Amino acid sequence: MRRLGLLLAVLAALAAPASALAHASLRATAPSYRERVQAAPGAVRLRFDQPVTAEPNAIQVKNQLGKTVSRRSRSVGRAVTVPLARLPRGAYTVRWHVLSEDGHVVSGVFTFGVRANAPLPTEAYGSSGPTRTEDLVRWLYFLALALLVGGLGFRLLVAPRTLPAAAERRFYLLAGIGAVATLEIGILAFVLRAEDALQLPFGRLLYGDLSSITGTRFGTAFVAMTLGFALVAAFLFLAWLTDRRALLWPAFVLGLGFASGLSLSGHSAADAGSSWLSELADWTHLAAAALWVGGLVQLAFVVWPTAPEARRAAFLRFSRLASGLIALVLAAGVYLSVVRLPQVSDLWQQGYGRVLLVKLALVALALTWGALHHFVARPAVERGEAGPILSRLPRSLAGESAVGVAILLAAAVLVNSKPPPRPAAPPPAAAPATTR
């Protein structure tokens, strides 16, 4: 009854009408978003869906070096225009802000190029790139994915079909935390990227025009993953509400599928040398790591303390599954390292390579720890022996989980780091001259 009341409350909240936002929206620009023009424009024009007020510095256009090439802005009704100095070939960043009729300051950014390709808005002049805060947020996102996807995988592939009520509650608690965190931390990651691209304080970002950012790979992946993981959370909630374990399967499959958004919008999709193979390897690497770390957490903090009768079967099944997952992590990681590091010396000369070395050291520690469980603890569990090894196994599983979480932190820093550039291909050799 209590669960039914909670469901009705959620449906009522979703059905409640939201207040309409009446601030101005940008409808068109000239030049348009990321347009490559052959002739230098004499002005930048913005058109809105309602009359706006613009200060003299409402539109600022800067070149690649940060020099301002725009003059005083002026607004007439729904249009704002700023004249430009004579523009040479290159990429340009346009940052704008206007006052709409409801009193809100609306802001945005876009880029264009004069006989040159325009950069992404997230790489426009003034954007600092990923920060340590974004590294932390990405790590928390990976951890949330492990709790959600890894927890679902453990419950469906490893744990017995029925668990004690205490274990079942703890499983849903951890998976639910993962589902909520995946949604909320994903939104936070997008906001941080948008805040950096627009160069706006958070208060003004609430009324910022984010259309230029949602049109990038990162923005498209954010929208798809937010909607997808909301659906995953819905299946998880319904499974808990109705006590139907079968509903966890679509949640698990959808969670694995939408996790690919990170691979389709990151280095494996956008950098030089990327291909569908690198995207597949990146997704395999992330999915296997999430299943491994999330499974360790479930085994150490759900099954072991609350389901003593299920310990033996769950440990033996997870031991077999973990061997395959670690093999996938290693194979995909080695392939991606070869793709992203043009030279072996980049391992110690480049920042990306040094972080990768830290990650490899953590993986080696995890492998040693896993080998101890596989070759020492597993035979003892199969024989049903009791002893000091098995008495310390819960703490050992928690320790391996901590190492896995540290590996996710190194992976988060790697994702936000720029791999070293690949060497340019040598120009084709000129055909030898012939004499007659």
PyMOL commands that set and color helices and strands:
alter all, ss='L'
color gray80, all
select helices_A, chain A and resi 2-15+121-123+132-157+165-198+202-205+211-214+217-242+245-258+260-265+267-270+276-306+308-340+346-349+351-383+388-391+393-416
alter helices_A, ss='H'
color red, helices_A
select strands_A, chain A and resi 26-30+35-37+43-48+52-53+59-62+74-76+79-83+90-100+105-114
alter strands_A, ss='S'
color yellow, strands_A
deselect
rebuild
show_as cartoon
